[in-house]
Amino acid sequence: DTSGYGAYTSGGYMHQVKQKQTVSFLPLAQALPAPDFLVSDFAKFERPMQLHLGFQALDAYRAAHGQLPPPSDAAAAAEVLTRAREL
């Protein structure tokens, strides 16, 4: 109800004040094997799980070889894909 305010003249500034919100997460060791995804695009429903598995496969490759796979290396890409399928 804006009836208690004065007449509008022009211009003015407005800003939104965000309220504090406490958010809790699982420890990483518990969240990696059983992640809880927030689906924001229902057209790509399985995308978050694909990304999760892809990054886990890249991390496994890096742990085994000490570096990420080089660009345009078909053998390294095949190994990452194999690791992703094993997960």
C-alpha positions, 0 to 999 in steps of 0.5 A, spaced: 500 500 500 503 506 497 497 511 499 502 513 505 507 516 501 508 523 498 506 524 490 511 521 485 516 527 482 521 523 478 527 519 478 529 516 485 533 510 487 532 503 489 536 497 491 534 490 493 537 488 500 538 480 500 537 477 507 542 472 510 540 465 508 544 459 511 546 453 507 549 447 509 552 442 504 555 435 505 562 433 506 566 432 499 567 425 501 560 424 502 557 428 496 562 425 491 559 418 491 552 420 492 551 427 489 545 431 490 543 435 483 539 441 482 536 441 476 535 447 472 534 445 465 529 440 464 531 439 457 538 437 459 535 433 465 541 428 465 547 433 464 549 434 471 550 427 472 554 427 465 558 433 468 560 430 474 562 423 471 566 427 466 570 431 472 571 425 476 574 421 470 579 427 468 581 427 476 582 420 476 586 421 469 590 427 473 591 422 479 594 417 474 598 421 470 600 427 474 597 432 469 591 433 465 590 430 458 593 434 452 589 437 447 587 433 441 590 426 444 586 421 442 589 416 446 588 420 452 581 422 450 579 414 450 582 413 457 578 418 460 572 416 456 574 409 459 575 411 466 568 415 466 564 408 463 568 405 469 565 410 474 
